Amino acid sequence: QCPIGLEDKLEGVVDLIEMTAYTFHGDNGENIERGPIPTDALHPLASHGHAGTLKELCDKMREEMLDGLSLVNDELAEAILEDKVTPELIRKCLRDSTVALKCTPVMCGSALGNKAVQLLLDGVCAYLPEPREVENIALDLDKNEEPVVLSSDPTKPLVMLAFKLEDGRYGQLTYIRVYQGQIKKDDFVVNVRNGKKVKVGRLVRMHSDDKEEITEAGAGDICAIFGVDCNSGDTFTDGTVNFAMTSMFVPSPVISVAIKAKDSGAEINMSKALNRFTKEDPTFKCWVDPESAEPIIAGMGELHLDVYIERMKREYKAEVVTSPPQVAYRECITKKVEYNYTHKKQTGGSGQYGRVAGFAEPFDGDFEFFDEIKGGSIPREFIPSCEKGFKSMIAKSPRLGVPVVSLRVAINDGQSHAVDSSDIAFQEAARGAFRDFFPRANPKILEPIMKVSIEGPAEFSDNILGLIMQRRGIVMGSTEEDGNARVDAEVPLSEMFGFSTPLRSSTQGKAEFTMEFAKYAETPSNITEELLKKAAQAKEAARK
């Protein structure tokens, strides 16, 4: 198709197969006029300096369309050589090539004024495959997920897929696609995921927001059922087969934010909303960060998450505050230090007494405890207490409150008391020793470095490299092939929050990225100072 006019000046389209003009009139484009291409109409981009008429543009576009289609369809190529091209043949070849996934028909129009939407629906019927022309694969769970080809036969066992959920006045509305067999009102169906048997009380065919009550639906039909508790992507059968539809491709989330409810009332509603949203949208993820204990939501973009945050406020009356997720920083020591610490506490009865001495040093693993006590200066039963005390301190560092890694602690001397020494006393002695030696060991802060892979058109490779440099990234390699570029880099995780938006802006939405954890590396001095300052302010605020 070729548009007649552009943007708010759009009047209709030209069908390049028939070389016929369609113009749409009325508030909703309901008055359709069909006629020849206007000879006096200018090129749609005439205001942008393009010369020529609409007819000349349509002739050129038709030639390009036939040329492109002939490359994937031999029947049309032969007809062009013999000068036997007809609109019927073009439509047949276009449909055959579309069903074979060799080409994609492109149509234009405006949903706002309902212009050319009618032709789009005609195109769906004319060029897209009907259910019997598509091979749908299910997995037989009784035969180690052996692939099974389903047929659009209403007499075979029922297999259908729940692909969309909606919260309605009458409970959950579940959209289903019947792939095989037949479903009738009041039938019982089995959810393959959990084995639950449920009754189909109401069966409806959806027309936008309107619901048409139906009594049955067959293979190939898309309809909806009420009151069935399930997740998006669940497979239902009639119980005679144990098939599961091959799961649809769900892309990994590209952006995540931490959310927090403003009050306890909103927290309850927020949890209800998150439970609902994760069931109805497989691309929306939610989890609790194990280190910061913050609820994290993740999705396909900032707009995607904004929509759900707005729905929380509007539908669930849950006011939430969002912020970038906390980065999982680590701390480690950089030099060997010795310690000698005595814990002494006297109370009304028996007191607490324990002395530990030894050294701490950097280590390749996470944590290691060495017992080098000789001569029984610390009784054997209190050695595990010392280790327990040190382990309790590495969970939260004294400066930043983050885990301490790459630490080896050796204990080689100490002292106990016959009455006052105890398990608690030596745990406290170890904790005190840690607080004593850690600041003297020149601790440094480590930040997670992500391996980032960005793919996009080669023309935007300079923009991509610029974005990486702005984020303290190091380019590890780049390749270009067939007009596409791939850049591999290592970038700190703290700089990657919200990266998808500037990436799309600088590449016209044509680039995408993936990232995975690579390693931990020391933070620059300015970042270290900033983190310590924030930690000190947070401690001060907590005291108040």
C-alpha positions in Angstrom: 0.0 0.0 0.0 1.0 3.6 -0.5 -0.5 6.4 1.7 -2.6 9.3 0.2 -1.3 12.1 2.4 0.6 11.8 5.6 0.0 12.1 9.3 -3.1 14.3 10.0 -3.5 14.8 6.2 -4.0 11.1 5.6 -7.0 10.6 3.4 -6.6 7.0 2.3 -4.3 4.4 0.7 -3.6 3.0 -2.7 -3.8 -0.7 -3.1 -0.6 -1.5 -5.1 -1.9 -4.9 -6.2 -5.1 -3.5 -7.8 -3.7 0.0 -8.3 -6.9 1.3 -6.8 -7.3 4.3 -4.4 -9.4 3.9 -1.2 -10.4 7.1 0.6 -12.2 7.1 4.0 -14.7 9.7 5.2 -16.8 10.2 8.3 -15.9 10.4 11.9 -14.9 6.8 12.0 -13.8 6.2 8.4 -17.1 4.3 7.8 -17.7 5.9 4.4 -15.2 4.2 2.0 -14.8 5.4 -1.6 -13.0 3.2 -4.1 -11.7 4.7 -7.4 -8.8 5.3 -9.7 -5.5 6.9 -8.3 -6.0 10.7 -8.4 -3.8 12.0 -11.3 -3.5 15.5 -9.7 -2.4 14.3 -6.3 1.2 15.2 -5.3 3.9 12.9 -3.8 3.0 12.4 0.0 6.4 13.9 0.8 6.1 16.8 -1.5 6.4 19.2 1.4 9.8 17.7 2.2 11.2 18.4 -1.2 10.1 15.2 -3.1 9.1 15.9 -6.7 6.6 13.9 -8.7 3.0 12.8 -8.4 1.3 10.1 -6.4 0.7 8.0 -9.5 4.4 8.0 -10.3 5.3 7.0 -6.8 2.7 4.2 -6.9 4.1 2.9 -10.2 7.6 2.8 -8.7 6.4 1.1 -5.4 4.5 -1.5 -7.3 7.6 -2.3 -9.4 9.6 -2.6 -6.2 7.0 -4.8 -4.6 6.9 -7.2 -7.5 10.6 -7.3 -7.7 11.0 -8.1 -4.0 8.2 -10.8 -4.1 9.7 -12.4 -7.3 12.9 -13.0 -5.4 11.1 -15.4 -3.0 8.4 -16.8 -5.3 9.4 -18.6 -8.6 5.8 -18.7 -9.9 5.6 -14.9 -9.9 9.1 -14.5 -11.3 8.0 -16.7 -14.3 4.8 -14.7 -14.8 6.8 -11.4 -14.8 9.1 -12.8 -17.6 6.0 -13.9 -19.6 4.1 -10.7 -18.9 1.2 -12.6 -17.3 1.0 -10.9 -13.9 -2.6 -10.5 -12.6 -3.9 -9.2 -9.3 -5.2 -12.7 -8.4 -1.7 -14.2 -9.0 0.0 -11.5 -6.9 -2.4 -12.2 -4.0 -1.8 -16.0 -4.3 2.0 -15.6 -4.4 2.0 -13.1 -1.6 -0.1 -15.5 0.6 2.0 -18.5 -0.3 5.3 -16.6 0.5 3.8 -15.2 3.8 2.7 -18.6 5.0 6.1 -20.0 4.2 7.7 -17.1 6.2 9.6 -15.8 3.2 8.1 -12.3 3.2 6.0 -9.9 5.3 3.2 -7.8 3.8 3.3 -4.2 5.0 0.1 -2.2 5.1 -0.6 1.4 6.3 -3.4 3.3 7.9 -4.5 5.2 10.9 -6.3 3.6 13.9 -7.2 7.1 15.2 -9.6 7.8 12.3 -10.3 4.2 11.4 -8.7 4.8 8.0 -7.5 1.7 6.1 -8.1 -0.5 9.2 -10.8 -2.3 7.2 -8.3 -3.2 4.5 -5.8 -4.4 7.2 -8.5 -6.9 8.5 -9.1 -8.0 4.9 -5.4 -8.5 4.6 -5.3 -10.7 7.7 -7.9 -12.9 6.1 -6.3 -12.9 2.7 -2.6 -13.4 3.5 -2.2 -14.9 7.0 -2.5 -18.7 7.5 -5.6 -20.3 8.8 -5.2 -22.7 11.8 -4.9 -25.9 9.6 -2.0 -24.4 7.7 0.2 -24.0 10.9 2.0 -26.8 12.5 1.5 -26.6 16.3 3.7 -28.6 18.6 2.8 -29.9 22.0 5.0 -31.9 24.4 3.9 -35.3 25.7 4.8 -35.2 29.4 4.2 -39.0 29.8 6.9 -39.7 27.1 9.7 -37.5 28.4 8.4 -34.4 26.6 8.3 -36.0 23.2 7.1 -33.5 20.5 3.5 -34.2 19.3 2.0 -32.4 16.3 -1.6 -31.2 17.1 -4.3 -31.1 14.4 -7.2 -28.7 14.1 -9.7 -31.6 14.5 -12.7 -31.1 16.9 -13.0 -34.9 17.4 -9.5 -35.3 19.0 -8.7 -34.8 22.7 -8.9 -31.2 23.8 -5.7 -29.1 24.1 -5.9 -25.4 24.7 -3.6 -22.6 26.0 -4.3 -19.7 28.4 -2.4 -16.8 26.9 -3.8 -13.7 28.6 -5.5 -12.9 31.9 -7.7 -10.0 32.9 -9.3 -9.0 36.1 -13.1 -8.5 35.6 -16.2 -7.9 37.6 -17.0 -11.7 37.7 -13.5 -12.8 38.6 -10.5 -13.7 36.4 -11.2 -13.6 32.7 -8.9 -16.1 30.9 -8.3 -15.8 27.2 -7.7 -19.2 25.6 -6.7 -20.5 22.2 -8.1 -24.0 21.3 -5.5 -25.9 19.4 -7.1 -29.3 19.2 -10.5 -30.8 20.1 -13.6 -29.0 21.3 -14.7 -27.2 24.5 -18.3 -26.8 25.6 -19.9 -24.8 28.3 -20.1 -26.8 31.7 -17.2 -29.1 30.6 -14.5 -30.0 33.0 -10.9 -29.3 32.0 -7.6 -30.1 33.6 -4.7 -27.7 34.2 -1.6 -29.6 33.1 0.7 -27.5 35.3 -0.9 -28.4 38.7 -3.3 -31.2 37.8 -6.4 -29.3 39.0 -9.8 -30.1 37.4 -12.0 -27.0 36.9 -15.4 -26.5 35.4 -16.0 -24.1 32.5 -19.0 -22.1 33.8 -19.1 -19.4 31.2 -17.7 -19.4 27.7 -17.6 -16.1 25.7 -16.3 -14.8 22.4 -14.6 -11.4 22.8 -15.4 -8.5 20.6 -13.1 -5.8 22.1 -14.9 -5.1 25.4 -18.1 -6.8 24.4 -18.7 -10.5 25.4 -20.8 -12.8 23.3 -22.0 -15.8 25.2 -21.3 -19.1 23.3 -21.9 -22.7 24.1 -18.9 -24.3 22.4 -15.6 -23.5 20.7 -13.6 -25.7 18.4 -10.0 -26.0 17.2 -8.6 -22.7 16.0 -11.0 -20.6 18.0 -9.9 -17.9 20.4 -12.4 -17.3 23.3 -12.5 -16.6 27.0 -13.6 -18.4 30.1 -14.6 -17.0 33.6 -13.6 -18.0 37.1 -10.6 -20.3 36.3 -7.6 -19.6 38.5 -4.5 -20.2 36.3 -1.3 -18.5 35.0 -0.6 -17.1 31.6 0.9 -19.9 29.6 -0.9 -22.8 31.3 -2.1 -25.7 29.1 -5.6 -27.2 29.6 -6.7 -30.6 28.4 -9.8 -32.8 28.8 -7.8 -35.2 31.0 -7.3 -38.0 28.4 -3.9 -36.7 27.3 -1.0 -35.1 29.3 0.2 -32.6 26.8 1.8 -29.2 27.4 2.1 -26.5 24.7 5.6 -25.5 24.0 6.2 -22.4 26.1 6.3 -19.1 24.2 9.6 -17.2 24.1 9.7 -14.7 27.0 12.6 -12.2 26.6 14.7 -11.5 29.7 13.8 -8.2 31.5 16.0 -5.2 30.5 15.3 -2.8 33.3 14.6 -3.2 37.0 13.6 -0.8 39.9 13.2 -1.2 43.6 9.8 -0.4 45.0 8.6 0.4 48.4 5.1 1.0 49.8 4.4 4.4 51.4 2.5 2.8 54.3 1.4 -0.6 55.8 -2.0 -0.4 54.1 -0.4 0.2 50.7 2.0 -2.7 51.3 -0.8 -5.2 51.5 -2.4 -3.9 48.3 1.0 -3.7 46.6 1.6 -7.5 47.3 -1.8 -8.3 45.8 -1.1 -6.2 42.7 2.4 -7.8 42.2 0.9 -11.3 42.6 -1.7 -10.4 40.0 0.6 -8.8 37.5 3.2 -11.6 37.5 0.4 -14.1 36.8 -1.0 -12.2 33.8 2.3 -10.9 32.2 5.2 -13.4 31.8 7.6 -10.5 30.9 6.9 -8.8 34.3 9.1 -10.2 37.0 9.1 -9.6 40.7 11.5 -10.8 43.5 13.0 -9.8 46.8 16.7 -9.0 46.7 18.4 -11.4 49.2 20.9 -8.8 50.4 18.9 -5.5 50.6 15.5 -7.2 51.2 14.0 -4.8 48.7 11.2 -5.9 46.4 12.5 -5.6 42.8 10.3 -5.3 39.8 11.7 -5.9 36.3 10.2 -5.5 32.8 10.8 -4.7 29.1 11.3 -0.9 29.5 10.6 2.1 31.7 7.2 2.6 30.1 6.3 -1.0 30.8 7.1 -0.6 34.5 5.4 2.9 34.6 2.2 1.3 33.4 2.2 -1.2 36.2 3.1 1.3 38.9 0.2 3.5 37.6 -2.1 0.5 37.7 -1.1 -0.2 41.4 -2.2 3.3 42.3 -5.4 3.3 40.2 -6.7 -0.2 40.6 -5.3 -1.2 44.0 -4.9 2.2 45.7 -1.3 1.3 46.5 1.0 4.3 46.6 4.6 3.2 46.0 8.0 4.8 45.7 10.5 3.6 43.2 14.3 3.9 43.2 17.2 2.2 41.5 18.0 -1.2 43.0 20.8 -1.3 45.5 24.1 -2.5 44.0 25.6 -5.6 45.7 28.9 -4.0 46.7 31.6 -5.9 48.6 34.6 -5.0 50.8 37.9 -6.7 51.2 41.2 -6.1 53.0 44.4 -5.4 51.1 47.2 -6.2 53.6 48.1 -8.7 56.4 47.4 -7.4 59.9 47.8 -8.9 63.3 45.2 -8.6 66.1 45.2 -9.2 69.9 41.9 -8.5 71.5 40.5 -9.1 75.0 36.8 -9.2 75.7 36.1 -8.6 79.4 32.7 -7.9 80.9 31.9 -8.2 84.6 28.3 -8.4 85.8 26.5 -9.4 89.0 27.3 -13.1 88.7 29.8 -14.8 86.4 31.2 -12.4 83.9 32.5 -12.8 80.3 36.1 -13.2 79.5 38.0 -14.2 76.3 41.2 -13.2 74.6 42.0 -14.0 70.9 45.1 -13.3 69.0 46.3 -14.0 65.4 46.4 -12.4 62.0 44.1 -11.6 59.0 45.2 -11.5 55.4 43.8 -11.3 51.9 42.6 -14.6 50.4 41.5 -15.8 46.9 38.3 -17.4 48.1 35.4 -15.9 50.2 36.4 -16.7 53.8 38.7 -19.1 55.5 39.4 -19.7 59.2 42.6 -21.3 60.4 43.1 -22.8 63.8 46.8 -22.5 64.8 46.4 -22.8 68.6 49.1 -24.8 70.3 49.4 -25.7 74.0 45.7 -25.3 74.8 45.7 -21.5 75.4 42.1 -21.6 74.2 40.1 -24.7 75.1 39.1 -26.7 72.0 35.3 -26.3 72.7 35.7 -22.5 72.2 37.5 -22.6 68.8 34.1 -23.0 66.8 32.8 -20.0 68.9 35.7 -17.9 67.6 35.0 -18.9 64.0 31.2 -18.2 64.5 32.1 -14.7 65.8 34.2 -13.9 62.8 31.6 -15.3 60.3 28.9 -13.1 61.9 31.0 -10.0 61.2 31.7 -10.7 57.5 28.0 -10.4 56.6 28.0 -6.7 57.3 31.2 -4.7 57.1 31.7 -1.9 59.7 32.0 0.9 57.2 29.5 0.2 54.4 27.4 -2.6 55.9 28.1 -5.0 52.9 29.5 -8.5 52.9 33.3 -8.9 53.3 35.0 -11.3 50.9 38.5 -12.6 50.2 39.4 -12.9 53.9 41.5 -15.4 55.8 41.6 -15.2 59.6 44.1 -17.3 61.6 44.0 -17.6 65.4 47.2 -18.6 67.1 47.0 -17.5 70.7 44.5 -16.5 73.3 43.5 -16.9 76.9 40.5 -18.2 78.8 39.1 -18.0 82.4 37.9 -21.1 84.3 34.6 -19.4 85.3 34.0 -16.4 83.0 34.9 -17.9 79.6 31.9 -19.2 77.5 30.7 -19.6 74.0 29.2 -16.1 74.0 32.4 -14.6 75.4 34.7 -15.9 72.7 32.1 -15.0 70.0 32.2 -11.4 71.3 36.0 -11.5 71.5 36.2 -12.5 67.8 33.7 -9.7 66.9 35.8 -7.2 68.8 39.0 -8.4 67.1 37.4 -8.0 63.7 36.3 -4.4 64.5 39.9 -3.8 65.6 41.8 -5.1 62.6 39.5 -4.3 59.7 40.2 -0.5 59.6 43.9 -1.2 59.9 43.9 -3.6 56.9 43.3 -0.9 54.3 39.9 -2.1 53.2 38.7 -1.4 49.7 35.2 -1.4 48.2 34.5 -3.8 45.3 31.7 -3.2 42.7 30.1 -5.8 40.4 31.3 -5.5 36.8 28.9 -6.7 34.1 29.8 -8.2 30.8 27.6 -6.2 28.4 26.9 -7.2 24.8 25.2 -4.6 22.6 24.0 -5.3 19.1 22.7 -2.8 16.6 23.1 -1.3 13.1 26.7 -0.5 12.3 25.8 3.1 11.5 25.2 3.6 15.3 28.4 2.0 16.5 30.0 5.3 17.4 27.0 6.2 19.5 27.1 2.8 21.3 30.8 3.3 22.1 30.1 6.8 23.4 27.5 5.4 25.8 29.9 2.8 27.1 32.6 5.4 27.7 30.2 7.6 29.6 29.5 4.8 32.0 33.1 4.0 33.0 33.0 1.0 30.6 35.9 -0.8 29.0 35.4 -2.0 25.4 36.6 -5.6 25.2 36.0 -6.0 21.5 33.7 -5.0 18.6 32.7 -6.7 15.3 30.8 -5.6 12.2 29.1 -8.0 9.8 26.4 -7.5 7.2 25.6 -3.9 8.4 25.3 -5.0 12.0 27.7 -4.2 14.8 28.3 -6.0 18.1 30.2 -4.4 20.9 31.4 -6.3 24.0 32.3 -4.3 27.1 32.7 -4.5 30.8 30.7 -1.9 32.6 30.0 -1.3 36.4 26.5 -2.4 37.3 25.8 0.9 39.1 26.1 2.6 35.7 23.8 0.3 33.9 20.5 1.3 35.6 18.2 2.9 33.0 20.6 2.1 30.2 17.9 0.8 27.8 16.4 4.3 27.4 19.5 6.2 26.2 20.5 3.2 24.1 17.2 3.3 22.3 17.3 7.1 21.9 20.8 7.1 20.4 20.1 4.1 18.0 16.5 5.0 16.9 15.3 2.0 18.9 17.2 -0.5 16.8 19.8 -1.7 19.3 19.4 -4.1 22.1 21.7 -5.4 24.9 22.3 -8.3 27.2 24.3 -8.3 30.4 25.6 -10.9 32.8 27.8 -10.8 35.9 31.6 -10.9 35.1 33.6 -10.1 38.2 34.2 -7.7 41.1 36.6 -4.8 40.7 37.8 -2.0 43.0 35.8 1.2 42.8 37.5 4.5 41.9 38.5 6.8 44.8 35.7 9.3 44.0 33.0 6.6 44.0 34.5 5.1 47.3 34.2 8.5 49.0 30.7 9.0 47.8 29.6 5.6 49.0 31.2 6.1 52.4 29.6 9.5 52.8 26.1 8.0 52.0 26.7 5.2 54.5 27.7 7.6 57.2 24.6 9.8 56.5 22.3 6.7 56.6 23.8 5.7 60.0 23.3 9.2 61.3 19.7 9.2 60.2 19.1 5.8 61.8 20.4 7.0 65.1 17.9 9.9 65.1 
